[in-house]
Amino acid sequence: MTEIWTIRALLGWTTSYFEQKEIVSPRLDAEILLAYALDCQRIDLYLSPDKPVQETERTVFRSLVKRRASREPVAYITGTKEFYSREFKVNRSVLIPRPETEHLIEIALERMAETKEAVIAELGTGSGCIAVTIAAERPDWKVIAGDISDEALSVARSNSTDHNVDDRIVFLRSDWFENFD
């Protein structure tokens, strides 16, 4: 008789496997990767824990688990990372947005709460998470985002379009302040 792999069983096995591999957040990583493989939300895993997972889906999931076990970041595997309650595209041409960077946004918004007009420059924009978030939170501010990498600027532009702020950000290919007026 063939074993039936359910969502619950896959999460349990994968969490244990990641623990053995000393992955920092084994359960969270297992959930994110399984939801990605099943093309669903993480909450769906809990709503249907006894749902059988088909062989084709398990094959996809297995490949994701192998990548994570070899220390590839989950964000690069899935191609996205949440930042300031927004989903951002990421790839190897940009750094993965860090949760601590959200604090930078909070401080800027708090300290400049009364500022009606401002010009904000982000150097080394990468994924554009800071520039996009500032533009989304403060539509009255002008945002300039620079990066030396064309690949990074492409990711940042895509993220600005996804979050409907592309008309409020000027992107510059620049080595730090080189092309800033």
C-alpha positions in Angstrom: 0.0 0.0 0.0 1.3 3.4 -0.9 1.6 6.0 1.8 -0.6 9.0 1.5 1.2 12.2 2.2 -1.0 14.9 3.6 -0.1 18.6 4.3 0.2 17.8 8.0 2.6 14.9 7.3 4.7 16.9 4.9 5.0 19.8 7.3 6.0 17.5 10.1 8.6 15.7 8.2 10.1 18.8 6.6 10.2 20.7 9.9 12.1 17.8 11.5 14.4 17.6 8.5 15.1 21.3 8.6 15.8 21.1 12.4 18.4 18.4 11.7 20.0 20.7 9.1 20.0 23.5 11.7 17.8 25.8 9.6 16.9 28.8 11.8 13.1 28.8 11.3 12.3 25.2 10.3 8.5 25.3 10.6 8.0 28.7 9.0 10.3 27.8 6.1 8.5 24.5 5.6 5.1 26.3 5.6 6.2 29.0 3.1 7.7 26.4 0.8 4.8 24.1 0.9 2.3 26.9 0.3 4.5 28.0 -2.6 4.6 24.5 -4.1 0.8 24.1 -3.7 0.2 27.7 -5.0 -1.9 28.6 -1.9 -1.7 30.8 1.2 -0.1 29.6 4.4 -3.5 29.7 6.1 -4.8 27.1 3.6 -2.3 24.6 5.0 -4.1 24.9 8.4 -7.6 24.9 6.9 -6.9 21.5 5.2 -4.2 19.8 7.1 -5.4 16.3 6.0 -5.6 17.1 2.3 -3.5 14.6 0.3 -0.7 16.1 -1.7 -0.3 14.8 -5.2 3.0 13.3 -6.4 3.6 16.1 -8.9 3.2 18.7 -6.1 5.5 16.6 -3.8 8.1 16.5 -6.5 8.1 20.3 -6.7 8.1 20.6 -2.9 11.1 18.2 -2.6 13.2 20.3 -5.0 12.4 23.4 -2.9 13.3 21.6 0.3 16.6 20.5 -1.1 17.4 24.1 -2.1 16.6 25.3 1.4 18.5 22.5 3.1 21.6 23.7 1.1 21.1 27.1 2.7 19.5 28.9 -0.2 17.3 31.7 1.3 13.6 31.1 1.1 13.1 34.5 -0.5 15.3 33.6 -3.4 13.5 30.3 -3.8 10.0 31.8 -3.9 11.1 35.1 -5.5 9.3 37.3 -3.0 9.8 38.8 0.5 7.3 40.6 2.6 8.4 44.1 3.7 6.2 46.6 5.6 3.1 44.5 4.9 3.8 44.5 1.1 5.1 41.7 -1.1 8.3 42.5 -3.0 10.0 40.6 -5.8 13.5 39.6 -5.1 16.2 37.7 -6.9 20.0 37.2 -6.7 20.6 40.7 -8.1 19.2 42.3 -5.0 19.6 41.9 -1.3 16.7 40.4 0.6 14.9 43.1 2.6 15.5 42.7 6.3 12.8 43.1 9.0 15.1 45.6 10.8 14.9 47.9 7.8 11.2 48.4 8.5 12.3 50.3 11.6 14.1 52.8 9.3 10.8 53.4 7.5 9.0 53.9 10.9 11.6 56.3 12.1 11.6 58.4 8.9 7.8 58.6 8.9 7.7 59.5 12.6 10.4 62.1 12.5 9.0 63.7 9.3 5.3 63.4 10.2 4.7 67.1 9.8 6.8 67.5 6.6 4.5 68.2 3.7 7.0 68.1 0.9 10.3 66.2 0.9 12.8 64.7 -1.5 14.0 61.3 -0.3 17.0 59.6 -2.0 17.8 56.0 -1.6 21.2 55.0 -2.7 21.7 51.3 -3.5 18.0 50.8 -3.8 18.2 47.1 -4.7 14.6 45.7 -4.6 13.3 49.3 -4.1 11.6 48.3 -0.9 12.5 51.5 0.9 11.7 53.8 -2.0 8.5 52.0 -2.8 7.3 52.0 0.8 8.1 55.7 1.3 6.3 56.6 -1.9 3.3 54.5 -0.9 3.1 55.9 2.6 3.8 59.5 1.6 2.5 60.2 -1.9 3.3 63.9 -1.4 7.1 63.2 -1.2 9.4 62.9 -4.2 11.5 59.7 -4.1 14.7 59.2 -6.0 16.1 55.6 -6.1 19.6 54.9 -7.4 21.6 51.8 -8.0 24.7 50.9 -10.0 23.1 47.6 -11.1 20.7 47.6 -14.1 19.4 44.2 -12.9 18.6 45.7 -9.4 16.9 48.7 -11.0 14.8 46.4 -13.1 13.6 44.6 -9.9 12.9 47.9 -8.2 11.0 49.3 -11.2 8.9 46.2 -11.3 8.1 46.5 -7.5 7.2 50.1 -8.0 4.7 49.1 -10.7 3.3 46.3 -8.6 2.6 48.8 -5.8 1.3 51.5 -8.1 3.9 54.1 -7.2 6.0 54.0 -10.4 4.8 57.6 -11.2 6.3 58.9 -7.9 9.8 57.4 -8.1 12.6 58.5 -10.3 15.1 55.7 -10.9 18.7 56.5 -11.7 21.6 54.3 -12.6 24.2 55.7 -10.4 27.3 54.8 -8.4 26.2 56.4 -5.1 25.8 60.2 -5.8 27.5 60.1 -9.2 24.4 60.8 -11.3 22.4 62.8 -8.7 22.0 66.5 -9.3 
